[in-house]
């Protein structure tokens, strides 16, 4: 055993299987194990209990809780993670019996977000979600935060803040919400500036770890002349990307477009997290086209597709053109790929890792963008050089030449600008 693994929190994960569940419990716990790994822990074992209904006081039965306590002692478990959200009473009651730190799925995801957020807005959004989650559970958190050491489930506001009275926390929530409004106003200014550039926007959406960031990097690799096109962070881990990224790409016809990455989705994504990141996710509303990235190698393919579509439905963006991009085809045989066509219309099979079908994807983007573009040559009089500056800022100029009576540009422009500046077209 490596020293790194030896120093990790040893975690037991718990799942409750109800007759009404639509998600396979083993697959759901596989995902929970990946979440624990992303939070810096190591799963030692798992326990599944089949029940007809949830116990209001303990979530699981008291007998099962005693059994879990014995497991923890035998396996030297430090933390028990439940696959569902627990109430404050359930947290306290389970902690008393099991005598270990208890973390639920929601708190685990919040913990990962707290560790990954880099932007000011991201940090504020996570902190707000954490405070709203912990407020009704304050007494329970006092119990287990008093234990020695930190670790999974304890990042963020910290013990001192949680030990303050409820009114202080409510004031903190109010303060963060005011700060977020200021950040949102700044984002709105930037958004209007982007809209003014007439550059089409393509948003990448999908399940966490589906390969969105890898694909974004592949789509911008021929665009090095733009400072904005530096690569985004990629790691084979859930929620490796949390903060929204914006980069420039270029279509086969030479048209420059904007690519925006978004936080990945996950099954049972807490409602408060969707609410917290709605401001960031609403960037999707302003996109001209959505690329729904799917991990084709994942055994829960249908669940992941459905989860994404449910969130897109909440955001009210299903009326936009969508290309379903089955990624990681280097890991799967297309003849063994089965999925429900209910959520899939336009589709493409690619491997962002090795570049397979990226050129086809770019052509599909070009064809599906609502605005059509045309390659033209314009001659702008020297008295109208502001127009030249506009074109240079907004488009990829293929050729620029200074002649006796003006500036000649060759570039691909959209229909709006084509109509607006048609008097200057010479070819």
C-alpha positions as CSV (number, residue, x, y, z in Angstrom):
1,X,0.0,0.0,0.0
2,X,1.4,3.4,-1.0
3,X,1.9,6.1,1.6
4,X,-0.6,8.3,-0.2
5,X,-3.4,5.7,0.0
6,X,-2.5,5.0,3.6
7,X,-3.0,8.6,4.5
8,X,-6.5,8.8,2.9
9,X,-9.7,8.7,4.8
10,X,-11.0,5.1,4.9
11,X,-14.6,5.2,3.8
12,X,-17.6,2.8,4.0
13,X,-20.4,3.7,1.5
14,X,-24.0,2.9,2.2
15,X,-26.8,2.5,-0.3
16,X,-30.5,1.9,0.3
17,X,-32.5,0.2,-2.5
18,X,-36.2,0.9,-2.7
19,X,-38.7,-0.9,-4.9
20,X,-39.4,2.4,-6.6
21,X,-35.8,3.0,-7.6
22,X,-35.0,3.4,-11.4
23,X,-31.3,3.5,-11.0
24,X,-29.4,0.2,-10.4
25,X,-28.0,0.4,-6.8
26,X,-24.6,-1.1,-7.6
27,X,-24.1,1.4,-10.5
28,X,-25.1,4.2,-8.3
29,X,-22.7,3.1,-5.6
30,X,-19.9,2.9,-8.3
31,X,-20.6,6.5,-9.0
32,X,-20.5,7.3,-5.2
33,X,-17.2,5.6,-5.0
34,X,-15.8,7.8,-7.7
35,X,-17.2,10.8,-5.8
36,X,-15.4,9.7,-2.7
37,X,-12.2,9.3,-4.7
38,X,-12.6,12.8,-6.1
39,X,-13.0,14.1,-2.5
40,X,-9.7,12.5,-1.5
41,X,-10.9,9.3,0.2
42,X,-10.6,5.6,-0.4
43,X,-13.6,3.3,-0.3
44,X,-12.9,0.2,1.7
45,X,-16.3,-1.5,1.4
46,X,-19.9,-1.0,0.7
47,X,-23.2,-2.0,2.3
48,X,-26.6,-2.2,0.6
49,X,-29.9,-2.4,2.4
50,X,-33.2,-3.3,0.7
51,X,-36.2,-1.4,2.2
52,X,-39.8,-0.7,1.4
53,X,-39.5,2.8,2.8
54,X,-37.0,5.2,4.5
55,X,-36.8,5.3,8.3
56,X,-37.6,8.9,9.3
57,X,-35.3,8.8,12.3
58,X,-32.3,6.7,11.1
59,X,-32.8,6.5,7.3
60,X,-31.8,2.8,7.7
61,X,-32.9,0.5,10.5
62,X,-31.3,0.7,13.9
63,X,-30.2,-3.0,13.5
64,X,-28.4,-2.1,10.3
65,X,-26.8,0.9,11.9
66,X,-25.4,-1.4,14.7
67,X,-24.1,-3.7,12.0
68,X,-22.4,-0.8,10.2
69,X,-20.8,0.2,13.5
70,X,-19.2,-3.3,13.7
71,X,-18.0,-3.1,10.1
72,X,-16.3,0.2,10.9
73,X,-14.5,-1.3,13.9
74,X,-13.4,-4.3,11.9
75,X,-12.3,-2.4,8.8
76,X,-10.8,0.6,10.6
77,X,-13.3,2.9,8.9
78,X,-13.1,6.7,9.6
79,X,-16.0,8.0,7.6
80,X,-19.4,6.6,6.5
81,X,-20.9,8.1,3.3
82,X,-24.6,7.6,2.5
83,X,-25.8,7.6,-1.1
84,X,-28.7,9.9,-0.4
85,X,-29.4,13.1,1.4
86,X,-29.9,12.8,5.2
87,X,-31.9,15.1,7.5
88,X,-30.3,16.7,10.5
89,X,-32.0,14.3,12.8
90,X,-30.9,11.3,10.8
91,X,-27.3,12.6,10.8
92,X,-27.3,13.0,14.6
93,X,-29.0,9.7,15.3
94,X,-26.7,7.7,13.0
95,X,-23.6,9.4,14.4
96,X,-24.6,8.4,17.9
97,X,-25.0,4.7,17.0
98,X,-22.1,4.3,14.5
99,X,-19.7,6.6,16.3
100,X,-18.1,7.8,13.1
101,X,-18.2,10.8,10.9
102,X,-21.4,10.6,8.8
103,X,-21.5,12.3,5.3
104,X,-24.4,12.2,2.9
105,X,-24.2,12.4,-0.9
106,X,-25.1,16.1,-1.0
107,X,-22.5,17.1,1.5
108,X,-19.9,15.0,-0.4
109,X,-20.6,16.8,-3.7
110,X,-20.6,20.2,-1.9
111,X,-17.2,19.2,-0.4
112,X,-15.8,18.4,-3.9
113,X,-17.1,21.7,-5.3
114,X,-15.6,23.6,-2.4
115,X,-12.2,22.1,-3.2
116,X,-12.4,22.7,-6.9
117,X,-14.0,26.1,-7.3
118,X,-11.4,28.7,-8.5
119,X,-13.3,31.7,-9.6
120,X,-14.8,34.2,-7.2
121,X,-18.3,33.4,-8.4
122,X,-17.7,29.6,-8.1
123,X,-16.4,30.0,-4.5
124,X,-19.3,32.2,-3.5
125,X,-21.9,29.8,-5.1
126,X,-20.4,26.8,-3.3
127,X,-20.2,28.6,0.0
128,X,-23.8,29.8,-0.3
129,X,-25.0,26.2,-1.1
130,X,-23.0,24.8,1.9
131,X,-24.5,27.3,4.3
132,X,-28.0,26.7,3.1
133,X,-27.4,22.9,3.4
134,X,-25.9,23.1,6.9
135,X,-28.2,25.7,8.5
136,X,-31.0,23.2,9.3
137,X,-28.4,20.6,10.3
138,X,-26.4,22.9,12.6
139,X,-26.7,20.8,15.7
140,X,-25.7,17.6,14.0
141,X,-22.7,19.4,12.5
142,X,-21.6,20.6,15.9
143,X,-21.5,17.0,17.0
144,X,-19.2,15.6,14.3
145,X,-17.1,18.7,13.5
146,X,-16.0,18.6,17.1
147,X,-14.1,15.4,16.2
148,X,-10.4,15.7,15.7
149,X,-9.2,16.3,12.1
150,X,-10.9,17.6,9.0
151,X,-11.2,15.8,5.7
152,X,-14.2,14.8,3.6
153,X,-17.4,16.7,4.3
154,X,-15.7,19.4,6.4
155,X,-14.3,21.9,3.8
156,X,-15.8,25.3,3.3
157,X,-17.2,27.6,5.9
158,X,-15.5,25.7,8.8
159,X,-16.4,24.9,12.3
160,X,-16.1,28.5,13.7
161,X,-18.8,29.8,11.3
162,X,-21.1,26.9,12.0
163,X,-20.8,27.5,15.7
164,X,-22.2,31.0,15.4
165,X,-25.9,31.5,15.9
166,X,-28.5,31.1,13.2
167,X,-28.9,34.8,12.7
168,X,-25.2,35.2,11.9
169,X,-25.4,32.5,9.3
170,X,-28.5,34.1,7.7
171,X,-26.6,37.4,7.6
172,X,-23.7,35.6,5.9
173,X,-26.1,34.1,3.4
174,X,-27.6,37.5,2.7
175,X,-24.1,39.0,2.2
176,X,-23.0,36.3,-0.3
177,X,-26.3,36.7,-2.3
178,X,-25.5,40.4,-2.6
179,X,-21.9,39.7,-3.8
180,X,-23.3,37.2,-6.3
181,X,-25.6,39.8,-7.7
182,X,-22.6,42.1,-8.4
183,X,-20.8,39.2,-10.1
184,X,-23.9,38.4,-12.1
185,X,-24.0,42.1,-13.3
186,X,-20.4,41.9,-14.4
187,X,-21.1,38.6,-16.2
188,X,-24.1,40.3,-17.9
189,X,-21.9,43.1,-19.2
190,X,-19.4,40.6,-20.6
191,X,-22.3,38.6,-22.2
192,X,-23.7,41.7,-24.0
193,X,-20.2,42.4,-25.2
194,X,-20.0,38.9,-26.7
195,X,-23.4,39.2,-28.2
196,X,-22.3,42.5,-29.8
197,X,-19.4,40.7,-31.5
198,X,-21.9,38.5,-33.4
199,X,-19.8,35.4,-32.8
200,X,-21.9,32.3,-32.5
201,X,-21.8,30.5,-29.2
202,X,-21.6,26.7,-28.8
203,X,-22.0,25.2,-25.3
204,X,-20.7,21.8,-24.2
205,X,-23.0,20.1,-21.7
206,X,-23.2,16.6,-20.2
207,X,-22.4,14.3,-17.4
208,X,-19.3,14.9,-15.4
209,X,-16.2,13.2,-16.7
210,X,-17.7,12.6,-20.2
211,X,-14.8,14.4,-21.8
212,X,-16.1,17.9,-22.3
213,X,-12.8,19.6,-21.5
214,X,-10.8,17.2,-23.6
215,X,-13.1,17.9,-26.5
216,X,-13.0,21.7,-26.0
217,X,-9.1,21.5,-26.1
218,X,-9.3,19.4,-29.3
219,X,-11.7,21.9,-31.0
220,X,-9.4,24.9,-30.3
221,X,-6.1,23.3,-31.1
222,X,-5.8,25.0,-34.5
223,X,-6.6,28.4,-33.0
224,X,-3.3,29.2,-31.2
225,X,-3.3,32.8,-32.5
226,X,-5.9,33.6,-29.9
227,X,-4.8,34.1,-26.3
228,X,-8.3,33.0,-25.2
229,X,-7.6,29.6,-26.8
230,X,-5.3,28.3,-24.2
231,X,-6.2,24.8,-23.1
232,X,-8.4,24.1,-20.1
233,X,-7.6,21.7,-17.3
234,X,-8.3,18.1,-17.9
235,X,-8.2,15.2,-15.4
236,X,-9.9,11.8,-15.4
237,X,-12.0,12.5,-12.3
238,X,-15.6,13.6,-11.5
239,X,-16.0,17.4,-11.4
240,X,-12.5,18.1,-12.7
241,X,-14.0,21.2,-14.3
242,X,-16.2,23.4,-12.1
243,X,-15.8,26.9,-13.3
244,X,-17.1,27.9,-16.8
245,X,-14.5,28.2,-19.5
246,X,-14.8,30.3,-22.7
247,X,-12.5,29.8,-25.7
248,X,-12.5,30.6,-29.4
249,X,-12.7,27.9,-32.1
250,X,-12.7,28.1,-35.9
251,X,-15.1,26.3,-38.3
252,X,-14.0,24.8,-41.6
253,X,-15.4,27.8,-43.5
254,X,-13.1,30.1,-41.4
255,X,-15.8,31.4,-39.1
256,X,-14.6,32.0,-35.6
257,X,-17.0,30.9,-32.9
258,X,-17.1,30.8,-29.1
259,X,-17.0,27.5,-27.1
260,X,-18.2,27.5,-23.5
261,X,-17.7,24.6,-21.1
262,X,-20.0,24.0,-18.2
263,X,-20.0,22.2,-14.9
264,X,-20.7,18.5,-15.4
265,X,-24.0,16.9,-14.2
266,X,-24.4,13.8,-12.0
267,X,-27.3,11.7,-10.9
268,X,-29.1,12.9,-7.8
269,X,-27.4,16.3,-8.3
270,X,-28.7,18.3,-5.3
271,X,-31.4,20.8,-6.1
272,X,-29.6,23.5,-4.2
273,X,-26.5,23.0,-6.3
274,X,-28.5,23.4,-9.5
275,X,-30.0,26.5,-8.0
276,X,-26.6,27.8,-6.8
277,X,-25.0,27.3,-10.2
278,X,-28.0,28.4,-12.2
279,X,-26.4,31.7,-13.0
280,X,-23.4,29.9,-14.5
281,X,-25.5,27.3,-16.2
282,X,-27.7,30.0,-17.7
283,X,-24.8,30.7,-20.1
284,X,-26.3,27.7,-21.9
285,X,-29.4,29.8,-22.6
286,X,-27.4,32.2,-24.7
287,X,-25.8,29.5,-26.8
288,X,-26.8,29.0,-30.4
289,X,-26.0,25.3,-30.3
290,X,-25.6,22.7,-27.6
291,X,-23.1,19.8,-27.8
292,X,-24.3,17.1,-25.4
293,X,-21.2,15.1,-24.6
294,X,-21.8,11.4,-23.6
295,X,-19.3,8.9,-22.3
296,X,-20.0,6.0,-24.7
297,X,-18.0,3.6,-22.6
298,X,-20.1,4.1,-19.4
299,X,-22.4,1.3,-18.6
300,X,-25.0,3.8,-17.3
301,X,-25.2,5.5,-20.6
302,X,-29.0,5.9,-20.6
303,X,-29.2,7.2,-17.1
304,X,-26.5,9.8,-17.8
305,X,-28.3,10.9,-21.0
306,X,-31.6,11.2,-19.1
307,X,-30.0,13.1,-16.2
308,X,-28.5,15.7,-18.6
309,X,-31.8,16.1,-20.5
310,X,-33.7,16.6,-17.2
311,X,-31.4,19.4,-16.2
312,X,-31.6,21.0,-19.7
313,X,-35.4,20.8,-19.4
314,X,-35.2,22.7,-16.1
315,X,-33.0,25.3,-17.8
316,X,-35.6,25.5,-20.6
317,X,-33.1,25.1,-23.4
318,X,-34.4,21.9,-25.2
319,X,-35.7,24.0,-28.1
320,X,-32.1,24.7,-29.2
321,X,-30.2,22.7,-31.8
322,X,-28.5,19.8,-30.0
323,X,-25.8,17.4,-31.3
324,X,-25.4,14.3,-29.1
325,X,-21.7,13.5,-29.2
326,X,-20.8,10.0,-28.1
327,X,-17.3,10.4,-26.9
328,X,-14.6,7.8,-25.9
329,X,-15.3,5.6,-28.9
330,X,-11.7,4.4,-28.6
331,X,-12.9,2.4,-25.5
332,X,-16.0,0.8,-27.0
333,X,-17.1,-1.1,-30.1
334,X,-19.9,0.8,-31.8
335,X,-21.8,-2.5,-32.5
336,X,-22.0,-3.1,-28.7
337,X,-23.3,0.4,-28.0
338,X,-26.9,0.4,-26.9
339,X,-29.0,3.5,-25.8
340,X,-32.5,4.8,-25.8
341,X,-33.1,6.9,-28.9
342,X,-35.8,8.9,-27.1
343,X,-33.3,11.6,-26.1
344,X,-31.1,11.4,-29.2
345,X,-31.7,13.1,-32.5
346,X,-28.6,14.5,-34.3
347,X,-25.7,12.3,-33.2
348,X,-22.0,11.7,-33.9
349,X,-19.5,9.2,-32.6
350,X,-16.0,10.5,-31.8
351,X,-12.9,10.1,-29.7
352,X,-11.7,13.5,-28.3
353,X,-8.6,11.7,-27.0
354,X,-7.3,10.6,-30.4
355,X,-9.1,13.2,-32.6
356,X,-11.4,10.7,-34.4
357,X,-14.3,12.5,-36.3
358,X,-13.4,16.0,-34.9
359,X,-13.4,17.4,-38.4
360,X,-16.9,15.9,-39.0
361,X,-18.1,17.4,-35.7
362,X,-16.9,20.9,-36.8
363,X,-18.8,20.5,-40.1
364,X,-21.9,19.5,-38.3
365,X,-21.6,22.6,-36.0
366,X,-21.2,24.7,-39.1
367,X,-24.3,23.3,-40.7
368,X,-26.5,23.5,-37.5
369,X,-25.7,27.0,-36.4
370,X,-28.8,29.1,-36.9
371,X,-26.9,31.9,-38.6
372,X,-25.6,31.1,-42.0
373,X,-22.2,32.5,-43.1
374,X,-20.8,33.5,-46.5
375,X,-17.2,34.0,-47.7
376,X,-17.0,37.6,-49.2
377,X,-14.4,40.2,-50.2
378,X,-15.1,43.8,-49.1
379,X,-13.4,47.0,-49.8
380,X,-13.8,49.6,-47.0
381,X,-12.9,53.3,-47.7
382,X,-10.2,54.7,-45.5
383,X,-12.8,57.1,-44.1
384,X,-14.6,54.1,-42.6
385,X,-11.7,52.3,-40.9
386,X,-13.9,51.7,-37.8
387,X,-15.7,49.0,-39.9
388,X,-12.3,47.3,-40.6
389,X,-11.5,47.3,-36.9
390,X,-15.0,45.7,-36.3
391,X,-14.4,42.9,-38.8
392,X,-10.8,42.2,-37.5
393,X,-12.2,42.0,-33.9
394,X,-15.2,39.9,-34.7
395,X,-14.1,37.5,-37.5
396,X,-11.1,35.5,-38.8
397,X,-9.8,37.7,-41.6
398,X,-8.3,35.4,-44.3
399,X,-6.7,38.3,-46.3
400,X,-6.2,42.0,-45.7
401,X,-4.7,44.4,-48.3
402,X,-4.3,48.1,-48.5
403,X,-5.1,49.6,-51.9
404,X,-5.3,53.1,-53.3
405,X,-8.9,53.8,-52.3
406,X,-9.4,51.6,-49.2
407,X,-8.8,48.4,-47.3
408,X,-9.7,45.0,-49.0
409,X,-10.7,42.2,-46.7
410,X,-11.5,38.6,-47.4
411,X,-13.5,36.8,-44.7
412,X,-16.6,34.8,-43.8
413,X,-19.4,36.9,-42.2
414,X,-22.9,36.1,-41.0
415,X,-26.2,37.1,-42.6
416,X,-26.7,40.1,-40.4
417,X,-23.4,41.7,-41.3
418,X,-23.8,40.6,-44.9
419,X,-26.9,42.7,-45.2
420,X,-25.5,45.6,-43.1
421,X,-22.3,46.0,-45.1
422,X,-23.4,44.7,-48.6
423,X,-22.5,48.0,-50.2
424,X,-18.8,47.3,-49.6
425,X,-18.9,43.8,-51.1
426,X,-16.8,43.5,-54.3
427,X,-16.8,39.7,-54.7
